[in-house]
Amino acid sequence: MSKIYKEIGIGAIPVLLIFLAFLGVNIIPILFVGVLGVSLFYMIKGRGGIGISGGGGGGERKSKNRTPAFLTFDQIGGQDRAKKELTEALDFLIKHEEIKKLGIRPLKGILLTGPPGTGKTLMAKAAAHYTNSVYLAASGSEFVEMYVGVGASRVRDLFKEARTRALKEGKDNAIIFIDEIDVIGGKRDGGQQREYDQTLNQLLTEMDGIHTNDAPRILIMAATNRKEMLDSALLRPGRFDRHIEVDLPDKKGRLSILDIHVKNKPLSKAVSLDAVAEQTFGFSGAQLEGVLNEAAIYAMREDKPEIEQHHLASAIDKIMMGERTDKETAQDEKERVAYHELGHAIVAELVRPGSVSQVTVSPRGKALGYVRHNPPKDHYLYTKDYIEQQIMIALGGAAAEEMFYGGRSTGSRNDFEQALSMVRNMMDSGLTSLGIIDREMVTKDQLMKENNAILEALMIRTKALLEQQRNVFDHSFAILMKEEVISGDTFRALFDASVSQTA
């Protein structure tokens, strides 16, 4: 019935306007008001109506959060220190009667910091299960709107919803998790009218107003990988009391993460997860899960019933470099790439024996070829000699091109970027002839002079090493061109045979 009335109205309005125009009535103001009214109607409808309570002109947040599925800290691998620190902080929430005896003030907020993919969101979900709390999650971007006051209104609604749901479900605690909090918690520049500032001010007010002694108790958790951008008022005690670093896992942690994610995947008995953990230095938990997932995809492509070691090796390459491409390189270009990659591999084997895992001239991602290294152990502190050796490995490709072609190519661009980054690290760590410096107190000319001196000296050393190993190039080049991929063990066999002939 309403559809019939709607159609009658649509047909009658133009007739009425034509009749008024025929009578000499100015219909332009009527048209303007009509268009404005229709625009406002659809804008309000699209935003879910006008908010009467909670303020902010329609800022009501329609939460779709539910208490997360069964997830415990045991299901999160590689973060033993962070989990221990977090569970201690959560004990303050669930053992509130005990902490009263010692006069401990309950925590109001916990900030999880660290690189992407390290498990910050998973830890927040596990925290809700550990404390038997109502769990509400939101992203920082959900509070940002072009309309003033909407963000602040959504913050109020979020805290109100947490209390309401906790009471409704009969729980004593509620955890509010805000991911990417740097979106709304960034440092303020003094302006008081910005939407970001109003949202942050409301969040600060709500955190100050949390009565931790009254039920339901609310704990706010947040995550960011840019802690340095957060406002100091948000980081002070009484707001985010605990700052927990959720860092990239070490080898033991990577192995623990791999063990968790292989439970639903058929592995060949010959697979060594310990080897995978060694080859994935610097990988996050999300990347490790991606390695196993991609390995399973490779096994499916080959119609294999189990995941084998070479599937895992290919998956690591894909996560690091991208998918293998169908680029058809010219023969002369492929030969240059082969010499370039052999240069990297030979220098690596000379300065750090046993580190080469694979040499290939198969295009993958944006790379026409690459050498995958197998770090023997995790490193967090680096000496001057170690960094110089890493720079020489990076320069090995360009040095090999100069040896065989008399010049370099654009293929060394990424190598030079890595070398420059390591030189900057040396300078900032006081490992150069400049001594301990502050970059702002040193001129660019001084920095450039020192940078050039370091790289030129290391390039000369690299060329000298490679000139002594021309036999290795001769023995390895033809095999690499034919097979396109040489494993680390095969390369070392060729290397040792060439060195013994030279001796």
Secondary structure as the mmCIF struct_conf table of DSSP 4:
data_model
#
loop_
_struct_conf.conf_type_id
_struct_conf.id
_struct_conf.beg_label_comp_id
_struct_conf.beg_label_asym_id
_struct_conf.beg_label_seq_id
_struct_conf.end_label_comp_id
_struct_conf.end_label_asym_id
_struct_conf.end_label_seq_id
HELX_RH_AL_P HELX_RH_AL_P1 SER A 2 PHE A 22
TURN_TY1_P TURN_TY1_P1 LEU A 23 GLY A 24
HELX_RH_AL_P HELX_RH_AL_P2 ILE A 28 GLY A 46
TURN_TY1_P TURN_TY1_P2 ARG A 47 GLY A 48
BEND BEND1 GLY A 49 GLY A 49
BEND BEND2 ILE A 52 GLY A 54
TURN_TY1_P TURN_TY1_P3 GLY A 56 GLY A 58
HELX_LH_PP_P HELX_LH_PP_P1 THR A 67 ALA A 69
BEND BEND3 PHE A 70 PHE A 70
HELX_RH_3T_P HELX_RH_3T_P1 PHE A 73 GLN A 75
BEND BEND4 ILE A 76 ILE A 76
BEND BEND5 GLY A 78 GLY A 78
HELX_RH_AL_P HELX_RH_AL_P3 ASP A 80 ILE A 94
HELX_RH_AL_P HELX_RH_AL_P4 HIS A 96 LYS A 101
TURN_TY1_P TURN_TY1_P4 LEU A 102 GLY A 103
HELX_LH_PP_P HELX_LH_PP_P2 ILE A 104 LEU A 107
STRN STRN1 GLY A 109 THR A 113
BEND BEND6 PRO A 115 PRO A 115
TURN_TY1_P TURN_TY1_P5 PRO A 116 GLY A 117
BEND BEND7 THR A 118 GLY A 119
HELX_RH_AL_P HELX_RH_AL_P5 LYS A 120 THR A 131
TURN_TY1_P TURN_TY1_P6 ASN A 132 ASN A 132
STRN STRN2 VAL A 134 SER A 139
HELX_RH_3T_P HELX_RH_3T_P2 GLY A 140 PHE A 143
BEND BEND8 MET A 146 TYR A 147
TURN_TY1_P TURN_TY1_P7 VAL A 148 GLY A 149
HELX_RH_AL_P HELX_RH_AL_P6 VAL A 150 GLU A 169
TURN_TY1_P TURN_TY1_P8 GLY A 170 GLY A 170
BEND BEND9 ASP A 172 ASP A 172
STRN STRN3 ASN A 173 ASP A 179
BEND BEND10 GLU A 180 GLU A 180
HELX_RH_3T_P HELX_RH_3T_P3 ILE A 181 VAL A 183
TURN_TY1_P TURN_TY1_P9 ILE A 184 ILE A 184
BEND BEND11 GLY A 185 GLY A 185
STRN STRN4 GLY A 186 GLY A 186
HELX_LH_PP_P HELX_LH_PP_P3 LYS A 187 ARG A 188
BEND BEND12 GLY A 190 GLY A 190
BEND BEND13 GLN A 192 GLN A 193
HELX_RH_AL_P HELX_RH_AL_P7 GLU A 195 ASP A 208
TURN_TY1_P TURN_TY1_P10 GLY A 209 GLY A 209
TURN_TY1_P TURN_TY1_P11 THR A 212 ASN A 213
BEND BEND14 ASP A 214 PRO A 216
STRN STRN5 ARG A 217 THR A 224
BEND BEND15 ASN A 225 ASN A 225
HELX_RH_3T_P HELX_RH_3T_P4 LYS A 227 MET A 229
STRN STRN6 LEU A 230 LEU A 230
HELX_RH_AL_P HELX_RH_AL_P8 SER A 232 LEU A 235
BEND BEND16 ARG A 236 ARG A 236
TURN_TY1_P TURN_TY1_P12 PRO A 237 ARG A 239
BEND BEND17 PHE A 240 PHE A 240
STRN STRN7 ARG A 242 GLU A 245
HELX_RH_AL_P HELX_RH_AL_P9 LYS A 251 HIS A 261
TURN_TY1_P TURN_TY1_P13 VAL A 262 ASN A 264
BEND BEND18 LYS A 265 LYS A 265
STRN STRN8 LEU A 267 LEU A 267
TURN_TY1_P TURN_TY1_P14 LYS A 269 ALA A 270
HELX_RH_AL_P HELX_RH_AL_P10 LEU A 273 GLN A 279
TURN_TY1_P TURN_TY1_P15 THR A 280 GLY A 282
HELX_RH_AL_P HELX_RH_AL_P11 GLY A 285 ARG A 301
TURN_TY1_P TURN_TY1_P16 GLU A 302 ASP A 303
BEND BEND19 PRO A 305 GLU A 306
STRN STRN9 ILE A 307 ILE A 307
HELX_RH_AL_P HELX_RH_AL_P12 GLN A 309 MET A 321
BEND BEND20 GLU A 323 GLU A 323
STRN STRN10 ARG A 324 ARG A 324
HELX_LH_PP_P HELX_LH_PP_P4 THR A 325 THR A 325
HELX_RH_AL_P HELX_RH_AL_P13 GLN A 331 VAL A 351
BEND BEND21 ARG A 352 ARG A 352
TURN_TY1_P TURN_TY1_P17 PRO A 353 GLY A 354
STRN STRN11 VAL A 356 THR A 360
BEND BEND22 SER A 362 SER A 362
STRN STRN12 ARG A 364 ARG A 364
TURN_TY1_P TURN_TY1_P18 GLY A 365 LYS A 366
STRN STRN13 ALA A 367 ALA A 367
BEND BEND23 LEU A 368 LEU A 368
STRN STRN14 TYR A 370 HIS A 373
BEND BEND24 PRO A 376 LYS A 377
BEND BEND25 TYR A 380 LEU A 381
HELX_RH_AL_P HELX_RH_AL_P14 LYS A 384 TYR A 405
BEND BEND26 GLY A 406 GLY A 407
HELX_RH_3T_P HELX_RH_3T_P5 THR A 410 SER A 412
HELX_RH_AL_P HELX_RH_AL_P15 ARG A 413 ASP A 428
TURN_TY1_P TURN_TY1_P19 SER A 429 GLY A 430
BEND BEND27 THR A 432 THR A 432
TURN_TY1_P TURN_TY1_P20 SER A 433 LEU A 434
BEND BEND28 ILE A 436 ILE A 436
HELX_RH_3T_P HELX_RH_3T_P6 ARG A 439 MET A 441
BEND BEND29 VAL A 442 VAL A 442
HELX_RH_AL_P HELX_RH_AL_P16 LYS A 444 GLU A 467
TURN_TY1_P TURN_TY1_P21 GLN A 468 GLN A 469
HELX_RH_AL_P HELX_RH_AL_P17 ARG A 470 GLU A 483
BEND BEND30 GLU A 484 GLU A 484
STRN STRN15 VAL A 485 SER A 487
HELX_RH_AL_P HELX_RH_AL_P18 GLY A 488 THR A 502
#
